[in-house]
Amino acid sequence: MNKVKTTFAAILAISIVLFCSGCDLSKYMPKSSFTTEKGPITKVYSAADGPYHFIAYVVDWKGTEVVVSDPLGKSSHKAGDTISFLAQKIEVSGTVRALSFTAL
């Protein structure tokens, strides 16, 4: 337990020093934005393992095929359907820029 308290105290002390020294921590925080999009499904991927389900859709987005995942595996669309999804942009430290697509 002492080791945990010591580690916590060290992290807290470092955080306070950085905060008080004017270090701009906001540039290290992830930035995120999203838009709601619609697109036609061109292909469906699904799998099941007992009661567990996976589903993802290949969708035409801005002339590019992207994979839109349904993290809860609850949807049941088919090729040709149009679905709504989130297109999320994530930036970390100005160096990592990623796109993520999630079914609504």
ROSE-4610 file (N, C-alpha, C; in Angstrom, 1 decimal, always signed):
// ROSE-4610
residu = [M/M/M/N/N/N/K/K/K/V/V/V/K/K/K/T/T/T/T/T/T/F/F/F/A/A/A/A/A/A/I/I/I/L/L/L/A/A/A/I/I/I/S/S/S/I/I/I/V/V/V/L/L/L/F/F/F/C/C/C/S/S/S/G/G/G/C/C/C/D/D/D/L/L/L/S/S/S/K/K/K/Y/Y/Y/M/M/M/P/P/P/K/K/K/S/S/S/S/S/S/F/F/F/T/T/T/T/T/T/E/E/E/K/K/K/G/G/G/P/P/P/I/I/I/T/T/T/K/K/K/V/V/V/Y/Y/Y/S/S/S/A/A/A/A/A/A/D/D/D/G/G/G/P/P/P/Y/Y/Y/H/H/H/F/F/F/I/I/I/A/A/A/Y/Y/Y/V/V/V/V/V/V/D/D/D/W/W/W/K/K/K/G/G/G/T/T/T/E/E/E/V/V/V/V/V/V/V/V/V/S/S/S/D/D/D/P/P/P/L/L/L/G/G/G/K/K/K/S/S/S/S/S/S/H/H/H/K/K/K/A/A/A/G/G/G/D/D/D/T/T/T/I/I/I/S/S/S/F/F/F/L/L/L/A/A/A/Q/Q/Q/K/K/K/I/I/I/E/E/E/V/V/V/S/S/S/G/G/G/T/T/T/V/V/V/R/R/R/A/A/A/L/L/L/S/S/S/F/F/F/T/T/T/A/A/A/L/L/L]
num = [1/1/1/2/2/2/3/3/3/4/4/4/5/5/5/6/6/6/7/7/7/8/8/8/9/9/9/10/10/10/11/11/11/12/12/12/13/13/13/14/14/14/15/15/15/16/16/16/17/17/17/18/18/18/19/19/19/20/20/20/21/21/21/22/22/22/23/23/23/24/24/24/25/25/25/26/26/26/27/27/27/28/28/28/29/29/29/30/30/30/31/31/31/32/32/32/33/33/33/34/34/34/35/35/35/36/36/36/37/37/37/38/38/38/39/39/39/40/40/40/41/41/41/42/42/42/43/43/43/44/44/44/45/45/45/46/46/46/47/47/47/48/48/48/49/49/49/50/50/50/51/51/51/52/52/52/53/53/53/54/54/54/55/55/55/56/56/56/57/57/57/58/58/58/59/59/59/60/60/60/61/61/61/62/62/62/63/63/63/64/64/64/65/65/65/66/66/66/67/67/67/68/68/68/69/69/69/70/70/70/71/71/71/72/72/72/73/73/73/74/74/74/75/75/75/76/76/76/77/77/77/78/78/78/79/79/79/80/80/80/81/81/81/82/82/82/83/83/83/84/84/84/85/85/85/86/86/86/87/87/87/88/88/88/89/89/89/90/90/90/91/91/91/92/92/92/93/93/93/94/94/94/95/95/95/96/96/96/97/97/97/98/98/98/99/99/99/100/100/100/101/101/101/102/102/102/103/103/103/104/104/104]
x = [+0.8/+0.0/+0.9/+2.0/+2.9/+3.4/+3.7/+4.2/+3.1/+1.9/+0.8/+0.7/+0.7/+0.7/+1.8/+3.0/+4.2/+4.1/+3.7/+3.5/+2.5/+1.3/+0.3/+0.8/+1.5/+2.1/+3.1/+3.9/+4.8/+4.1/+3.1/+2.3/+1.6/+1.1/+0.4/+1.4/+2.6/+3.6/+4.1/+4.3/+4.7/+3.6/+2.4/+1.2/+1.2/+1.4/+1.3/+2.5/+3.6/+4.8/+4.5/+4.1/+3.8/+2.7/+1.7/+0.6/+1.1/+1.8/+2.3/+3.4/+4.1/+5.1/+4.6/+3.3/+2.7/+2.8/+3.1/+3.1/+1.7/+1.6/+0.4/+0.0/-0.7/-1.1/-2.1/-2.8/-3.9/-3.4/-2.1/-1.6/-1.4/-1.4/-1.2/-2.5/-3.6/-4.9/-5.5/-6.1/-6.7/-7.8/-7.9/-8.9/-9.8/-11.1/-12.0/-13.1/-13.6/-14.8/-15.5/-16.7/-17.4/-18.5/-18.9/-20.1/-21.0/-22.2/-23.2/-23.2/-23.0/-23.0/-24.0/-24.3/-25.1/-24.4/-24.6/-23.9/-24.5/-24.4/-24.9/-24.0/-24.5/-23.8/-23.4/-22.1/-21.7/-21.4/-21.1/-20.8/-21.0/-21.4/-21.7/-20.7/-20.1/-19.3/-19.9/-20.1/-20.7/-20.1/-20.1/-19.6/-20.4/-20.4/-21.0/-20.2/-20.2/-19.5/-20.4/-21.3/-22.4/-23.3/-23.5/-24.4/-23.7/-22.4/-21.7/-21.7/-21.9/-22.1/-21.1/-20.7/-19.9/-20.6/-20.7/-21.2/-20.5/-20.1/-19.5/-20.0/-20.0/-20.5/-19.4/-19.3/-18.5/-19.4/-19.1/-20.0/-19.2/-19.9/-19.2/-19.4/-18.2/-18.1/-17.2/-17.8/-17.0/-16.2/-16.8/-16.1/-15.1/-15.0/-14.1/-14.8/-14.4/-15.0/-14.4/-15.2/-14.8/-15.5/-15.0/-15.7/-16.3/-17.6/-18.4/-18.8/-18.3/-18.6/-19.8/-20.4/-21.5/-21.0/-20.5/-19.8/-20.7/-22.0/-22.9/-23.5/-23.2/-23.7/-25.2/-25.9/-27.4/-28.1/-27.4/-28.1/-28.2/-29.0/-29.2/-29.5/-28.6/-28.8/-28.2/-28.5/-28.0/-27.4/-26.7/-26.1/-27.2/-27.0/-27.9/-28.7/-28.7/-29.4/-28.5/-29.1/-28.3/-28.4/-27.2/-27.1/-26.6/-26.9/-26.4/-25.2/-24.2/-23.0/-22.3/-21.4/-20.6/-19.2/-18.7/-17.4/-16.6/-15.7/-15.0/-13.6/-13.1/-11.7/-11.1/-9.9/-9.2/-7.8/-7.3/-6.0/-5.3/-4.1/-3.4/-2.0/-1.7/-0.4/+0.0/-1.0/-0.7/+0.0/+0.3/+1.1/+0.2/-0.7/-1.6/-2.9/-3.3/-4.6/-5.3/-6.5/-7.2/-8.7/-9.2/-10.6/-11.3/-12.5/-13.2/-14.7/-15.3/-16.6/-17.5/-18.6/-19.4/-20.9/-21.5/-22.9/-23.8/-24.8/-25.8/-27.0]
y = [-1.2/+0.0/+1.3/+1.2/+2.4/+2.7/+1.7/+1.9/+2.7/+2.3/+2.9/+4.4/+4.7/+6.0/+6.9/+6.3/+7.0/+7.3/+6.4/+6.6/+7.7/+7.6/+8.6/+10.0/+10.1/+11.3/+11.9/+11.0/+11.5/+12.0/+11.3/+11.8/+13.1/+13.2/+14.5/+15.6/+15.4/+16.4/+16.9/+15.9/+16.3/+17.1/+16.7/+17.4/+18.8/+19.0/+20.4/+21.2/+20.7/+21.4/+21.8/+20.9/+21.2/+22.3/+22.2/+23.1/+24.5/+24.6/+25.8/+26.5/+25.7/+26.2/+26.8/+26.8/+27.3/+26.4/+25.1/+24.2/+24.1/+24.2/+24.1/+22.7/+22.0/+20.6/+20.4/+21.5/+21.3/+20.8/+21.1/+20.6/+19.1/+18.5/+17.1/+16.3/+17.1/+16.4/+16.1/+15.0/+14.6/+15.6/+15.9/+16.8/+15.9/+16.1/+15.3/+16.1/+15.7/+16.3/+15.3/+15.5/+14.5/+15.1/+14.4/+14.8/+13.5/+13.8/+12.7/+12.6/+11.4/+11.1/+10.0/+9.9/+8.8/+8.2/+6.9/+6.3/+4.9/+4.5/+3.2/+2.1/+1.0/-0.2/-1.0/-1.3/-2.1/-3.6/-3.8/-5.1/-5.2/-6.4/-6.6/-7.6/-7.4/-8.4/-8.7/-9.9/-10.3/-11.6/-11.8/-13.0/-13.2/-14.4/-14.7/-15.8/-15.7/-16.7/-16.9/-17.9/-18.1/-16.8/-16.2/-15.1/-13.8/-13.8/-12.5/-12.3/-11.0/-10.7/-9.6/-9.6/-8.6/-8.2/-6.9/-6.5/-5.2/-5.1/-3.9/-3.9/-2.7/-2.4/-1.7/-2.1/-1.3/-0.3/+1.0/+2.1/+3.0/+3.5/+4.5/+5.9/+6.5/+7.8/+8.7/+9.7/+10.7/+10.0/+9.0/+8.3/+7.3/+7.0/+6.0/+5.0/+3.7/+2.7/+2.8/+2.8/+2.8/+1.7/+1.3/+0.3/+1.0/+0.9/+1.4/+0.3/+0.5/-0.6/-0.3/-1.4/-1.4/-2.0/-1.3/-1.9/-2.7/-2.5/-3.3/-4.5/-4.5/-5.6/-5.8/-4.7/-4.7/-4.5/-3.9/-3.5/-4.7/-4.6/-5.7/-5.2/-4.3/-3.8/-4.8/-4.5/-5.4/-4.5/-5.1/-4.4/-3.7/-2.4/-1.6/-0.6/-1.0/+0.0/+1.2/+2.3/+3.5/+3.6/+3.8/+4.0/+5.3/+5.7/+6.9/+6.5/+7.3/+6.9/+8.2/+8.0/+9.1/+9.0/+10.1/+10.1/+11.0/+10.4/+11.1/+11.3/+12.5/+12.9/+13.0/+12.4/+12.4/+12.8/+13.8/+14.3/+14.2/+13.6/+13.5/+14.1/+15.1/+15.8/+16.4/+16.6/+17.2/+16.2/+15.0/+14.1/+12.9/+12.5/+11.3/+11.9/+11.6/+12.0/+10.8/+10.5/+9.2/+9.5/+8.7/+8.7/+7.5/+7.6/+6.5/+6.6/+5.4/+5.4/+4.5/+5.0/+4.2/+4.3/+3.2/+3.2/+3.8/+4.5/+5.1/+4.2]
z = [+0.0/+0.0/+0.0/+0.7/+0.7/-0.7/-1.5/-2.8/-3.6/-3.5/-4.2/-3.8/-2.5/-2.0/-2.5/-2.5/-2.9/-4.4/-5.2/-6.7/-6.9/-6.2/-6.4/-6.0/-4.9/-4.4/-5.5/-6.1/-7.1/-8.3/-8.7/-9.9/-9.6/-8.4/-8.0/-8.0/-7.4/-7.3/-8.7/-9.6/-11.0/-11.7/-11.5/-12.1/-11.6/-10.3/-9.7/-10.3/-10.3/-10.9/-12.3/-13.1/-14.5/-14.6/-13.8/-13.9/-13.4/-12.4/-11.8/-12.7/-13.5/-14.3/-15.6/-15.8/-17.0/-18.2/-18.0/-19.1/-19.7/-21.0/-21.7/-22.0/-21.0/-21.2/-22.3/-22.7/-23.6/-25.0/-25.3/-26.6/-26.6/-25.4/-25.3/-25.2/-25.0/-24.9/-26.3/-26.4/-27.7/-28.1/-29.4/-29.9/-30.8/-30.7/-31.5/-32.0/-33.2/-33.8/-34.7/-34.9/-35.7/-36.6/-37.6/-38.4/-38.6/-38.8/-39.1/-40.6/-41.1/-42.5/-42.8/-44.1/-44.7/-45.9/-46.1/-47.2/-47.5/-48.8/-49.1/-48.7/-48.2/-47.9/-49.1/-49.3/-50.4/-50.0/-48.7/-48.2/-46.7/-46.2/-44.8/-44.3/-43.1/-42.4/-41.1/-40.8/-39.5/-39.0/-37.7/-37.1/-35.8/-35.3/-34.1/-33.4/-32.1/-31.2/-30.1/-30.2/-29.2/-29.2/-28.0/-27.9/-28.3/-28.7/-29.0/-30.5/-30.9/-32.3/-32.7/-33.9/-34.6/-35.9/-36.2/-37.5/-37.9/-39.2/-39.7/-41.2/-41.7/-43.1/-43.9/-45.1/-46.0/-46.7/-46.6/-47.0/-47.9/-48.9/-49.8/-49.1/-48.8/-48.1/-48.9/-49.5/-50.2/-51.3/-52.0/-53.1/-52.6/-51.3/-50.8/-50.0/-50.1/-49.3/-47.9/-46.8/-45.5/-44.7/-43.6/-42.8/-41.6/-41.5/-40.4/-39.5/-38.2/-37.3/-36.4/-36.0/-35.1/-33.8/-32.8/-31.7/-30.8/-30.9/-30.1/-30.9/-32.2/-33.0/-33.0/-32.9/-32.8/-34.2/-35.1/-36.4/-37.3/-38.3/-39.3/-40.7/-41.2/-42.5/-43.5/-44.8/-45.9/-47.0/-47.9/-49.0/-49.8/-50.1/-50.8/-49.9/-48.6/-47.6/-47.5/-47.1/-46.7/-45.2/-44.6/-43.1/-42.7/-41.5/-40.9/-40.0/-40.0/-39.1/-38.7/-37.7/-37.3/-38.0/-38.5/-39.0/-38.0/-37.2/-36.1/-36.5/-36.3/-36.5/-35.1/-34.9/-33.6/-33.9/-33.1/-33.2/-31.8/-31.8/-30.5/-30.7/-29.9/-29.9/-31.2/-32.1/-33.4/-34.4/-33.9/-34.8/-35.2/-34.4/-34.8/-35.2/-36.4/-36.9/-37.4/-36.9/-37.2/-37.5/-38.4/-38.7/-38.1/-37.6/-37.1/-37.6/-37.9/-38.4/-37.6/-37.0/-36.1/-36.5/-36.7/-37.0/-35.9/-36.4/-35.4/-35.2]
